[in-house]
């Protein structure tokens, strides 16, 4: 009986120590400079977990508050707050051969958008549907922000595990939870700077 109690006490103490070291690791690397954005734990939501948590970070830029800066190499999107701060989101980016850079404007916003694959994509993937209505199975996810006259969008995804990966045909994807948050902040006409 005494031996069982001692064993339970040792297990409980071990768990407390493990939780303390996890918490201390999170505070030592709050901006994920050393972990490369690798999650210490999964953040669960209605639409799956985000492998890269949204965070408010220091961000020096000449861009005005309300602008977006996409850093393809980092696989991060920054929504500029001003005063040296930004909201940082993990994103999925274009796979090799599909990355791009430039300055665009958010020209339109849609909730649960339908998807019509462009002709270039249908050439590569003739098996794709010609149109898919909006909904949880749609590859554009819960929200989409259209970038000028390009074929590209900032949009949600029904594949949260793809966040932080180079997998798209040039669009920038966020988890559905994160894209909803960003969508509510971004105005039509917002400047979007894409860096490679």
C-alpha positions in Angstrom: 0.0 0.0 0.0 2.8 2.4 1.0 4.7 1.4 -2.1 1.7 2.1 -4.4 1.3 5.6 -2.9 5.0 6.4 -3.4 4.8 5.3 -7.0 1.8 7.5 -7.6 3.5 10.4 -5.9 6.6 10.0 -8.1 4.5 9.9 -11.3 2.6 13.0 -10.2 5.8 14.9 -9.4 7.3 13.9 -12.8 4.2 15.2 -14.6 4.5 18.5 -12.7 8.2 18.8 -13.6 7.5 18.0 -17.3 4.7 20.7 -17.5 7.0 23.2 -15.8 9.8 22.6 -18.4 7.4 22.8 -21.3 6.1 26.2 -20.0 9.6 27.5 -19.5 10.6 26.4 -23.1 7.6 28.4 -24.4 8.7 31.5 -22.5 12.4 31.2 -23.6 11.4 31.2 -27.3 8.2 33.4 -27.5 8.7 34.4 -31.1 9.8 30.9 -32.3 13.2 32.2 -33.4 14.9 28.9 -32.5 12.2 26.3 -32.9 11.4 27.5 -36.5 7.8 27.8 -35.7 7.5 24.1 -34.8 4.5 23.7 -32.4 5.1 22.6 -28.8 1.5 21.4 -28.7 -1.4 21.3 -31.0 -4.1 24.0 -30.9 -7.4 22.4 -31.5 -10.4 24.1 -33.1 -13.6 23.3 -34.9 -11.7 22.9 -38.2 -8.6 21.1 -36.9 -5.5 22.3 -35.2 -3.1 25.0 -36.3 0.5 23.8 -36.5 1.6 27.4 -36.2 -0.1 29.6 -33.6 -1.1 33.2 -34.3 0.9 35.7 -32.2 1.5 39.4 -31.7 5.2 40.1 -32.5 7.6 42.9 -32.9 7.7 43.9 -36.5 9.5 46.9 -37.9 8.2 48.0 -41.3 7.4 51.2 -43.2 4.0 49.7 -44.2 0.9 51.3 -42.7 -1.3 49.7 -40.1 -3.9 47.5 -41.9 -1.3 46.4 -44.5 -0.3 42.8 -45.0 3.3 41.5 -45.5 3.7 38.0 -46.7 7.2 36.4 -46.1 7.2 33.4 -48.4 10.6 32.2 -47.1 9.4 32.3 -43.5 6.0 31.0 -44.4 4.4 33.7 -42.3 1.9 36.4 -43.0 2.1 39.7 -40.9 -0.9 41.9 -40.4 0.6 45.3 -39.6 -0.7 46.8 -36.3 1.6 49.8 -36.2 4.0 51.1 -33.6 6.5 48.2 -34.4 3.9 45.4 -33.9 2.1 43.0 -36.1 -0.1 39.9 -35.9 1.8 36.9 -37.3 0.0 34.0 -38.8 1.4 30.7 -40.1 0.7 30.1 -43.8 1.0 27.6 -46.5 2.8 29.0 -49.6 3.4 28.1 -53.2 5.4 24.9 -53.9 8.7 25.3 -55.9 8.0 26.9 -59.2 4.8 28.6 -57.9 6.2 31.3 -55.6 6.0 34.9 -56.6 6.6 38.4 -55.2 5.2 41.9 -55.7 2.7 44.4 -54.3 -1.1 43.8 -54.7 -4.3 45.1 -53.2 -7.2 43.2 -51.6 -9.9 43.8 -54.2 -12.6 41.5 -52.9 -13.5 39.5 -49.8 -15.8 36.4 -49.7 -17.2 34.2 -47.0 -17.3 30.5 -47.8 -16.4 31.2 -51.5 -17.1 28.9 -54.4 -14.1 27.7 -56.3 -13.5 27.5 -60.1 -10.1 26.1 -60.9 -8.3 28.3 -63.4 -7.5 26.9 -66.9 -3.8 26.5 -66.0 -4.7 24.3 -63.1 -7.1 22.2 -65.1 -4.4 21.5 -67.7 -2.2 20.1 -64.9 -5.1 18.4 -63.1 -8.0 17.5 -65.5 -9.6 15.4 -62.8 -10.6 18.5 -60.8 -14.2 19.6 -60.8 -15.0 22.6 -63.0 -16.7 24.3 -60.0 -17.1 23.5 -56.3 -19.6 25.4 -54.1 -18.4 27.0 -50.9 -18.4 24.8 -47.7 -16.0 22.9 -45.4 -14.8 20.6 -48.2 -14.0 23.5 -50.5 -10.2 24.1 -50.9 -10.6 27.9 -50.3 -12.0 27.2 -46.9 -14.1 29.6 -44.8 -12.9 33.0 -46.2 -11.0 34.3 -49.2 -9.3 37.7 -49.9 -8.7 38.3 -53.6 -5.4 39.9 -54.7 -5.9 42.4 -57.5 -6.4 40.9 -61.0 -4.2 37.8 -60.2 -5.4 34.3 -59.8 -4.1 34.3 -56.3 -5.9 34.6 -52.9 -5.3 34.6 -49.2 -7.7 32.0 -48.1 -8.6 29.3 -45.6 -7.9 25.6 -45.9 -9.5 22.3 -45.0 -6.0 20.9 -44.6 -4.6 22.6 -41.5 -1.6 20.3 -41.6 -0.4 22.1 -44.8 0.2 25.3 -42.8 3.9 26.0 -42.8 4.4 24.0 -45.9 5.1 24.8 -49.6 2.2 23.1 -51.3 -0.1 25.5 -53.1 -0.2 26.8 -56.7 0.7 30.3 -55.5 -2.1 31.2 -53.1 -1.5 31.8 -49.4 -3.5 29.5 -47.1 -4.3 29.8 -43.4 -6.3 27.6 -41.1 -10.0 28.4 -41.2 -9.9 29.9 -37.7 -6.9 32.2 -38.6 -8.4 33.3 -41.9 -11.6 34.3 -40.2 -9.7 36.4 -37.7 -7.6 38.0 -40.5 -10.7 38.5 -42.7 -12.4 40.5 -40.0 -9.4 42.8 -39.7 -8.5 43.4 -43.4 -10.3 46.0 -45.4 -10.9 46.0 -49.2 -8.1 48.2 -50.6 -5.5 46.9 -48.1 -2.0 46.8 -49.5 -0.4 43.4 -49.6 3.4 43.0 -50.0 4.7 39.6 -51.0 8.4 38.9 -50.4 10.2 35.7 -51.4 
